Amino acid sequence: MEFGEILKRLRNSKGLSQKELTDRLLLNRSTYARYETSSTQPDFDTLKKLADFYNVTVDYLLGRTDSPTTPSPLYKDKKEFQAFVNDPSLQKWYKDLPKSSEEDLHKLRKMWEILKDNDDI
């Protein structure tokens, strides 16, 4: 399920219109509408605000897990997961990676493997 579909389902489960939700969370309604159509993505602060409002994990909002309250297996330790989500230096990665070409992603994976295998770099 896509991010927008998840947001829409959560909003509808609370019986809220987009206007009611955006008024409560102090979000721009037209921007939020684009989140629900998956035509744009929220920044980290907005993503956290939505997860907190719906009492779900960010992983659930992003479709990485089917469990609304359990972080992805990638982050077994909740503190580790929160540290990742709250790291401002990773915000650029979050926004830029989905826009990257497959070739660039492949290069990045190769570079990451090299870095992981060479602790002395």
DSSP file (Angstrom, degrees, kcal/mol; ACC not computed):
  #  RESIDUE AA STRUCTURE BP1 BP2  ACC     N-H-->O    O-->H-N    N-H-->O    O-->H-N    TCO  KAPPA ALPHA  PHI   PSI    X-CA   Y-CA   Z-CA
    1    1 A M              0   0    0      0, 0.0     2,-0.1     0, 0.0     0, 0.0   0.000 360.0 360.0 360.0 138.6    0.0    0.0    0.0
    2    2 A E     >  -     0   0    0      1,-0.1     4,-2.2     4,-0.0     3,-0.2  -0.377 360.0-109.5 -78.5 157.4    1.3    3.5   -0.9
    3    3 A F  H  > S+     0   0    0      1,-0.2     4,-2.5     2,-0.2     5,-0.2   0.897 117.7  51.1 -49.7 -49.4    2.0    6.2    1.7
    4    4 A G  H  > S+     0   0    0      1,-0.2     4,-2.5     2,-0.2    -1,-0.2   0.879 108.3  51.2 -61.2 -40.2   -1.0    8.3    0.5
    5    5 A E  H  > S+     0   0    0     -3,-0.2     4,-2.4     2,-0.2    -1,-0.2   0.895 109.8  50.4 -64.1 -39.6   -3.4    5.4    0.7
    6    6 A I  H  X S+     0   0    0     -4,-2.2     4,-2.5     2,-0.2    -2,-0.2   0.936 111.1  48.5 -64.0 -46.5   -2.3    4.7    4.3
    7    7 A L  H  X S+     0   0    0     -4,-2.5     4,-2.8     1,-0.2     5,-0.2   0.929 112.3  48.5 -58.9 -46.1   -2.8    8.4    5.3
    8    8 A K  H  X S+     0   0    0     -4,-2.5     4,-2.7     1,-0.2    -1,-0.2   0.914 111.5  49.5 -62.7 -42.4   -6.2    8.5    3.7
    9    9 A R  H  X S+     0   0    0     -4,-2.4     4,-2.1     2,-0.2    -1,-0.2   0.917 112.7  47.6 -63.7 -42.6   -7.3    5.2    5.4
   10   10 A L  H  X S+     0   0    0     -4,-2.5     4,-1.0     2,-0.2    -2,-0.2   0.918 112.8  48.5 -64.5 -43.5   -6.0    6.5    8.8
   11   11 A R  H ><>S+     0   0    0     -4,-2.8     5,-1.9     1,-0.2     3,-0.8   0.933 112.6  48.1 -62.3 -45.7   -7.8    9.9    8.4
   12   12 A N  H ><5S+     0   0    0     -4,-2.7     3,-1.4     1,-0.2    -1,-0.2   0.855 104.3  60.2 -64.0 -34.4  -11.0    8.2    7.4
   13   13 A S  H 3<5S+     0   0    0     -4,-2.1    -1,-0.2     1,-0.3    -2,-0.2   0.772 106.3  48.1 -65.6 -23.7  -10.8    5.8   10.4
   14   14 A K  T <<5S-     0   0    0     -4,-1.0    -1,-0.3    -3,-0.8    -2,-0.2   0.441 114.2-121.1 -91.5  -2.2  -10.9    8.9   12.6
   15   15 A G  T < 5 +     0   0    0     -3,-1.4     2,-0.3    -4,-0.3    -3,-0.2   0.823  63.6 143.5  68.6  32.0  -13.9   10.3   10.7
   16   16 A L      < -     0   0    0     -5,-1.9    -1,-0.2     4,-0.0     2,-0.2  -0.805  46.4-136.9-107.9 144.9  -12.0   13.5    9.8
   17   17 A S     >  -     0   0    0     -2,-0.3     4,-2.4     1,-0.1     5,-0.2  -0.476  35.5-106.3 -81.7 167.0  -12.1   15.5    6.6
   18   18 A Q  H  > S+     0   0    0      1,-0.2     4,-2.9     2,-0.2     5,-0.2   0.908 122.7  52.1 -60.2 -40.3   -8.8   16.8    5.2
   19   19 A K  H  > S+     0   0    0      2,-0.2     4,-2.4     1,-0.2     5,-0.2   0.931 109.0  48.5 -62.7 -46.1   -9.7   20.3    6.4
   20   20 A E  H  > S+     0   0    0      2,-0.2     4,-1.9     1,-0.2    -1,-0.2   0.918 114.8  46.1 -60.6 -43.3  -10.4   19.1   10.0
   21   21 A L  H  X S+     0   0    0     -4,-2.4     4,-2.4     1,-0.2    -2,-0.2   0.944 113.7  46.7 -65.0 -48.0   -7.2   17.1   10.1
   22   22 A T  H  X>S+     0   0    0     -4,-2.9     5,-2.2     1,-0.2     4,-0.8   0.835 110.7  53.4 -68.0 -30.9   -5.0   19.9    8.7
   23   23 A D  H  <5S+     0   0    0     -4,-2.4     3,-0.3    -5,-0.2    -1,-0.2   0.912 111.2  46.6 -65.6 -41.6   -6.6   22.5   11.0
   24   24 A R  H  <5S+     0   0    0     -4,-1.9    -2,-0.2     1,-0.2    -1,-0.2   0.892 120.6  37.1 -66.2 -40.1   -5.8   20.2   14.0
   25   25 A L  H  <5S-     0   0    0     -4,-2.4    -1,-0.2    -5,-0.1    -2,-0.2   0.414 107.1-121.7 -95.9   2.1   -2.2   19.6   12.9
   26   26 A L  T  <5 +     0   0    0     -4,-0.8     2,-0.3    -3,-0.3    -3,-0.2   0.928  62.3 145.1  56.8  48.5   -1.6   23.1   11.5
   27   27 A L      < -     0   0    0     -5,-2.2     2,-0.4    -6,-0.1    -1,-0.2  -0.807  59.6-100.6-112.3 155.9   -0.8   21.8    8.1
   28   28 A N     >  -     0   0    0     -2,-0.3     4,-2.5     1,-0.1     5,-0.2  -0.642  30.3-143.3 -73.5 126.8   -1.5   23.4    4.7
   29   29 A R  H  > S+     0   0    0     -2,-0.4     4,-2.5     1,-0.2     5,-0.2   0.899  97.0  49.6 -63.4 -42.7   -4.6   21.5    3.3
   30   30 A S  H  > S+     0   0    0      2,-0.2     4,-1.5     1,-0.2    -1,-0.2   0.877 111.9  49.4 -67.1 -34.7   -3.5   21.5   -0.3
   31   31 A T  H  > S+     0   0    0      2,-0.2     4,-1.3     1,-0.2    -1,-0.2   0.932 111.5  49.0 -65.8 -44.9   -0.1   20.1    0.6
   32   32 A Y  H  X S+     0   0    0     -4,-2.5     4,-1.9     1,-0.2     3,-0.4   0.895 105.7  57.5 -61.8 -39.3   -1.7   17.4    2.8
   33   33 A A  H  X S+     0   0    0     -4,-2.5     4,-1.1     1,-0.3    -1,-0.2   0.883 104.3  52.7 -58.6 -37.8   -4.0   16.5   -0.1
   34   34 A R  H  <>S+     0   0    0     -4,-1.5     5,-2.1     1,-0.2     6,-1.1   0.803 103.7  57.1 -69.5 -28.1   -0.9   15.9   -2.2
   35   35 A Y  H ><5S+     0   0    0     -4,-1.3     3,-1.3    -3,-0.4    -1,-0.2   0.932 105.5  50.8 -63.3 -43.8    0.4   13.6    0.5
   36   36 A E  H 3<5S+     0   0    0     -4,-1.9    -2,-0.2     1,-0.3    -1,-0.2   0.749 111.4  46.7 -68.6 -22.9   -2.8   11.5    0.2
   37   37 A T  T 3<5S-     0   0    0     -4,-1.1    -1,-0.3    -5,-0.2    -2,-0.2   0.406 109.8-125.6 -94.3   2.4   -2.3   11.3   -3.6
   38   38 A S  T < 5S+     0   0    0     -3,-1.3    -3,-0.2    -4,-0.3    -2,-0.1   0.743  75.8 124.6  59.4  26.1    1.3   10.3   -3.1
   39   39 A S  S   <S+     0   0    0     -5,-2.1     2,-0.3    -6,-0.2    -4,-0.2   0.609  77.6  16.0 -89.6 -12.0    2.3   13.2   -5.4
   40   40 A T  S    S-     0   0    0     -6,-1.1    -2,-0.2    -9,-0.1    -1,-0.1  -0.967  74.0-130.4-150.0 165.6    4.6   14.7   -2.8
   41   41 A Q        -     0   0    0     -2,-0.3    -6,-0.1    -3,-0.1     2,-0.1  -0.917  21.7-118.2-122.0 145.8    6.2   13.6    0.5
   42   42 A P        -     0   0    0      0, 0.0     2,-0.1     0, 0.0   -10,-0.0  -0.356  30.1-110.4 -75.5 159.5    6.3   15.3    3.9
   43   43 A D     >  -     0   0    0      1,-0.1     4,-2.6    -2,-0.1     5,-0.2  -0.296  41.7 -93.2 -76.5 173.8    9.4   16.4    5.6
   44   44 A F  H  > S+     0   0    0      1,-0.2     4,-2.7     2,-0.2     5,-0.2   0.897 124.4  53.3 -58.8 -43.1   10.6   14.6    8.7
   45   45 A D  H  > S+     0   0    0      1,-0.2     4,-2.3     2,-0.2    -1,-0.2   0.917 112.6  44.1 -60.7 -43.1    8.9   16.9   11.1
   46   46 A T  H  > S+     0   0    0      2,-0.2     4,-2.6     1,-0.2    -1,-0.2   0.897 111.8  53.5 -68.3 -40.0    5.5   16.5    9.4
   47   47 A L  H  X S+     0   0    0     -4,-2.6     4,-2.4     1,-0.2    -2,-0.2   0.920 111.5  45.6 -60.3 -44.0    6.0   12.7    9.1
   48   48 A K  H  X S+     0   0    0     -4,-2.7     4,-2.8     2,-0.2     5,-0.2   0.903 111.0  53.5 -64.7 -41.0    6.7   12.5   12.9
   49   49 A K  H  X S+     0   0    0     -4,-2.3     4,-2.4    -5,-0.2    -2,-0.2   0.911 111.0  46.2 -60.9 -42.7    3.6   14.8   13.5
   50   50 A L  H  X S+     0   0    0     -4,-2.6     4,-2.5     2,-0.2    -2,-0.2   0.917 112.7  49.4 -66.3 -43.7    1.4   12.4   11.5
   51   51 A A  H  X>S+     0   0    0     -4,-2.4     5,-2.2     1,-0.2     4,-0.9   0.915 113.5  46.9 -62.2 -42.5    2.8    9.3   13.2
   52   52 A D  H  <5S+     0   0    0     -4,-2.8     3,-0.4     3,-0.2    -2,-0.2   0.920 111.7  50.6 -64.6 -43.5    2.2   10.8   16.6
   53   53 A F  H  <5S+     0   0    0     -4,-2.4    -2,-0.2     1,-0.2    -1,-0.2   0.921 118.5  37.1 -61.3 -44.4   -1.3   12.0   15.8
   54   54 A Y  H  <5S-     0   0    0     -4,-2.5    -1,-0.2    -5,-0.1    -2,-0.2   0.517 106.9-127.1 -86.1  -4.8   -2.3    8.5   14.5
   55   55 A N  T  <5 +     0   0    0     -4,-0.9     2,-0.3    -3,-0.4    -3,-0.2   0.925  68.6 121.1  56.9  47.5   -0.3    6.8   17.2
   56   56 A V      < -     0   0    0     -5,-2.2    -1,-0.2    -6,-0.2    13,-0.2  -0.852  66.7 -97.4-130.2 167.1    1.5    4.6   14.6
   57   57 A T     >  -     0   0    0     11,-2.5     4,-1.8    -2,-0.3     5,-0.1  -0.462  27.7-119.6 -81.6 159.8    5.2    4.2   13.7
   58   58 A V  H  > S+     0   0    0      1,-0.2     4,-2.3     2,-0.2     6,-0.2   0.875 115.9  60.3 -63.4 -37.8    6.8    6.0   10.8
   59   59 A D  H  4>S+     0   0    0      1,-0.2     5,-2.8     2,-0.2     6,-0.8   0.894 103.4  50.4 -57.5 -40.0    7.5    2.6    9.3
   60   60 A Y  H >45S+     0   0    0      1,-0.2     3,-1.3     8,-0.2    -1,-0.2   0.935 109.4  50.0 -64.3 -45.8    3.8    1.9    9.2
   61   61 A L  H 3<5S+     0   0    0     -4,-1.8    -1,-0.2     1,-0.3    -2,-0.2   0.877 111.5  49.4 -59.1 -37.1    3.1    5.2    7.5
   62   62 A L  T 3<5S-     0   0    0     -4,-2.3    -1,-0.3    -5,-0.1   -59,-0.2   0.471 115.6-115.5 -83.8  -1.2    5.8    4.4    4.9
   63   63 A G  T < 5S+     0   0    0     -3,-1.3    -3,-0.2    -4,-0.4    -2,-0.1   0.697  80.2 124.8  77.6  18.7    4.4    1.0    4.2
   64   64 A R  S   <S+     0   0    0     -5,-2.8     2,-0.3    -6,-0.2    -4,-0.2   0.648  76.4  21.8 -85.3 -15.2    7.5   -0.8    5.6
   65   65 A T        -     0   0    0     -6,-0.8    -2,-0.2     7,-0.1    -1,-0.1  -0.988  61.8-141.5-147.5 152.8    5.5   -2.8    8.1
   66   66 A D  S    S+     0   0    0     -2,-0.3    -1,-0.1    -3,-0.1    -6,-0.0   0.561  82.8  88.8 -88.8  -9.7    1.9   -4.0    8.5
   67   67 A S        -     0   0    0      3,-0.2     3,-0.5     1,-0.1   -10,-0.2  -0.799  66.4-154.5 -93.6 119.8    2.0   -3.4   12.2
   68   68 A P  S    S+     0   0    0      0, 0.0   -11,-2.5     0, 0.0    -8,-0.2   0.729  92.6  33.0 -64.0 -21.2    1.0    0.1   13.3
   69   69 A T  S    S+     0   0    0    -13,-0.2   -13,-0.0     2,-0.1    -2,-0.0   0.462 100.1  82.1-118.4  -1.5    3.0    0.0   16.5
   70   70 A T  S    S-     0   0    0     -3,-0.5    -3,-0.2   -13,-0.1   -13,-0.1  -0.920  73.6-129.2-110.1 122.5    6.1   -2.2   15.8
   71   71 A P        -     0   0    0      0, 0.0    -2,-0.1     0, 0.0     7,-0.1  -0.183  42.1 -79.9 -60.8 159.4    9.1   -0.6   14.1
   72   72 A S    >   -     0   0    0      1,-0.1     3,-2.3    -7,-0.1    -7,-0.1  -0.216  41.8-111.3 -54.4 147.8   10.6   -2.4   11.0
   73   73 A P  T 3  S+     0   0    0      0, 0.0     3,-0.5     0, 0.0    -1,-0.1   0.732 115.3  74.3 -56.9 -20.4   12.9   -5.3   11.9
   74   74 A L  T 3  S+     0   0    0      1,-0.3     2,-0.5     2,-0.1     3,-0.2   0.817 102.4  41.2 -60.3 -29.9   15.7   -3.2   10.6
   75   75 A Y    <   +     0   0    0     -3,-2.3    -1,-0.3     1,-0.2     6,-0.1  -0.729  65.2 161.3-122.2  80.3   15.4   -1.2   13.9
   76   76 A K        +     0   0    0     -2,-0.5     2,-0.6    -3,-0.5    -1,-0.2   0.835  65.4  68.1 -68.8 -32.3   14.8   -3.7   16.6
   77   77 A D  S  > S-     0   0    0      1,-0.2     4,-2.2    -3,-0.2     3,-0.3  -0.807  75.0-151.3 -92.5 117.9   15.8   -1.3   19.3
   78   78 A K  H  > S+     0   0    0     -2,-0.6     4,-2.7     1,-0.2     5,-0.2   0.853  97.0  54.5 -59.1 -36.0   13.3    1.5   19.5
   79   79 A K  H  > S+     0   0    0      2,-0.2     4,-2.3     1,-0.2    -1,-0.2   0.906 108.0  49.7 -63.8 -40.7   16.0    4.0   20.7
   80   80 A E  H  > S+     0   0    0     -3,-0.3     4,-2.0     2,-0.2    -2,-0.2   0.913 111.6  49.1 -63.2 -42.6   18.0    3.2   17.6
   81   81 A F  H  X S+     0   0    0     -4,-2.2     4,-2.5     1,-0.2    -2,-0.2   0.931 111.4  48.3 -62.6 -46.5   15.0    3.7   15.4
   82   82 A Q  H  X S+     0   0    0     -4,-2.7     4,-2.3     1,-0.2    -1,-0.2   0.878 108.8  54.2 -63.1 -38.0   14.2    7.1   17.1
   83   83 A A  H  < S+     0   0    0     -4,-2.3     4,-0.4     2,-0.2    -1,-0.2   0.901 110.1  47.8 -62.5 -40.2   17.8    8.2   16.7
   84   84 A F  H >< S+     0   0    0     -4,-2.0     3,-1.2     1,-0.2    -2,-0.2   0.952 113.1  46.6 -64.1 -49.6   17.6    7.5   13.0
   85   85 A V  H 3< S+     0   0    0     -4,-2.5    -2,-0.2     1,-0.3    -1,-0.2   0.847 115.2  46.8 -62.4 -35.0   14.3    9.3   12.5
   86   86 A N  T 3< S+     0   0    0     -4,-2.3    -1,-0.3    -5,-0.2    -2,-0.2   0.404  81.4 112.1 -91.0   3.0   15.4   12.3   14.5
   87   87 A D    X   -     0   0    0     -3,-1.2     3,-1.8    -4,-0.4     4,-0.4  -0.674  51.9-161.6 -81.6 107.7   18.8   12.7   12.8
   88   88 A P  G >  S+     0   0    0      0, 0.0     3,-1.2     0, 0.0     4,-0.5   0.792  86.8  65.5 -59.9 -28.5   18.7   15.9   10.7
   89   89 A S  G 3  S+     0   0    0      1,-0.3     4,-0.4     2,-0.1     3,-0.2   0.721  99.0  53.8 -68.3 -17.9   21.7   14.9    8.6
   90   90 A L  G <> S+     0   0    0     -3,-1.8     4,-2.4    -6,-0.2    -1,-0.3   0.552  83.6  86.1 -91.7  -7.8   19.6   12.0    7.2
   91   91 A Q  H <> S+     0   0    0     -3,-1.2     4,-2.0    -4,-0.4     5,-0.2   0.891  87.3  53.1 -59.8 -39.6   16.7   14.3    6.1
   92   92 A K  H  > S+     0   0    0     -4,-0.5     4,-2.9    -3,-0.2     5,-0.3   0.912 108.8  50.2 -61.8 -42.0   18.4   15.0    2.7
   93   93 A W  H  > S+     0   0    0     -4,-0.4     4,-2.6     1,-0.2    -2,-0.2   0.935 108.2  53.0 -60.1 -46.0   18.8   11.2    2.2
   94   94 A Y  H  < S+     0   0    0     -4,-2.4    -1,-0.2     1,-0.2    -2,-0.2   0.886 116.8  37.8 -57.4 -41.3   15.1   10.7    2.9
   95   95 A K  H  < S+     0   0    0     -4,-2.0     4,-0.3    -5,-0.2    -1,-0.2   0.857 122.6  40.5 -80.5 -36.1   14.1   13.3    0.4
   96   96 A D  H >X S+     0   0    0     -4,-2.9     3,-1.2    -5,-0.2     4,-0.5   0.836  99.0  69.3 -87.0 -34.3   16.7   12.6   -2.3
   97   97 A L  G >< S+     0   0    0     -4,-2.6     3,-1.8    -5,-0.3    -1,-0.1   0.897  95.1  54.1 -56.5 -46.2   16.9    8.8   -2.5
   98   98 A P  G 34 S+     0   0    0      0, 0.0    -1,-0.3     0, 0.0    -2,-0.1   0.765 108.4  52.3 -61.6 -20.9   13.5    8.1   -3.9
   99   99 A K  G <4 S+     0   0    0     -3,-1.2    -2,-0.2    -4,-0.3    -3,-0.1   0.519  88.6 109.1 -89.2  -6.0   14.3   10.5   -6.8
  100  100 A S  S << S-     0   0    0     -3,-1.8     2,-0.1    -4,-0.5    -3,-0.0  -0.352  72.6-112.4 -75.5 150.3   17.6    8.7   -7.6
  101  101 A S     >  -     0   0    0      1,-0.1     4,-2.4    -2,-0.1     5,-0.2  -0.358  26.7-112.4 -73.9 160.6   18.1    6.6  -10.8
  102  102 A E  H  > S+     0   0    0      1,-0.2     4,-2.5     2,-0.2     5,-0.2   0.883 119.4  55.1 -60.6 -38.1   18.6    2.9  -10.5
  103  103 A E  H  > S+     0   0    0      1,-0.2     4,-2.3     2,-0.2    -1,-0.2   0.924 108.9  46.4 -61.6 -44.9   22.1    3.3  -11.7
  104  104 A D  H  > S+     0   0    0      2,-0.2     4,-2.5     1,-0.2    -2,-0.2   0.893 112.0  50.9 -65.7 -39.3   22.9    5.8   -8.9
  105  105 A L  H  X S+     0   0    0     -4,-2.4     4,-2.4     2,-0.2    -1,-0.2   0.892 109.4  51.3 -64.1 -38.7   21.3    3.6   -6.3
  106  106 A H  H  X S+     0   0    0     -4,-2.5     4,-2.2     2,-0.2    -2,-0.2   0.919 110.8  48.0 -63.7 -43.7   23.4    0.7   -7.6
  107  107 A K  H  X S+     0   0    0     -4,-2.3     4,-2.7     1,-0.2    -2,-0.2   0.912 111.0  51.4 -62.0 -42.6   26.5    2.8   -7.3
  108  108 A L  H  X S+     0   0    0     -4,-2.5     4,-2.6     1,-0.2    -2,-0.2   0.909 108.6  50.7 -62.3 -42.5   25.5    3.9   -3.8
  109  109 A R  H  X S+     0   0    0     -4,-2.4     4,-2.3     2,-0.2    -1,-0.2   0.918 111.0  49.0 -60.9 -43.4   25.0    0.3   -2.7
  110  110 A K  H  X S+     0   0    0     -4,-2.2     4,-2.1     2,-0.2    -2,-0.2   0.928 112.0  48.4 -61.7 -45.2   28.4   -0.7   -4.0
  111  111 A M  H  X S+     0   0    0     -4,-2.7     4,-2.5     1,-0.2    -2,-0.2   0.907 110.3  51.9 -62.1 -41.7   30.0    2.2   -2.2
  112  112 A W  H  X S+     0   0    0     -4,-2.6     4,-2.7     1,-0.2    -1,-0.2   0.913 108.5  50.5 -61.8 -43.2   28.2    1.3    1.0
  113  113 A E  H  X S+     0   0    0     -4,-2.3     4,-2.0     2,-0.2    -1,-0.2   0.900 110.2  50.3 -62.7 -40.6   29.4   -2.3    0.8
  114  114 A I  H  X S+     0   0    0     -4,-2.1     4,-1.0     2,-0.2    -2,-0.2   0.932 112.1  47.5 -62.1 -45.6   33.0   -1.1    0.3
  115  115 A L  H >< S+     0   0    0     -4,-2.5     3,-0.6     1,-0.2     6,-0.2   0.907 111.3  50.4 -63.4 -42.1   32.7    1.2    3.3
  116  116 A K  H 3< S+     0   0    0     -4,-2.7    -1,-0.2     1,-0.2    -2,-0.2   0.868 112.3  47.5 -63.7 -35.6   31.2   -1.6    5.5
  117  117 A D  H 3< S+     0   0    0     -4,-2.0     2,-0.5     1,-0.2    -1,-0.2   0.618 108.9  57.5 -82.0 -12.6   34.0   -3.9    4.5
  118  118 A N    X<  +     0   0    0     -4,-1.0     3,-1.5    -3,-0.6    -1,-0.2  -0.758  55.4 171.1-123.3  84.8   36.8   -1.4    5.2
  119  119 A D  T 3  S+     0   0    0     -2,-0.5    -1,-0.1     1,-0.3    -2,-0.1   0.725  75.2  64.9 -63.9 -22.2   36.7   -0.1    8.7
  120  120 A D  T 3         0   0    0      1,-0.2    -1,-0.3     0, 0.0    -5,-0.0   0.429 360.0 360.0 -86.5   2.7   40.0    1.6    8.3
  121  121 A I    <         0   0    0     -3,-1.5    -1,-0.2    -6,-0.2    -2,-0.1   0.466 360.0 360.0 -78.7 360.0   38.7    4.1    5.7
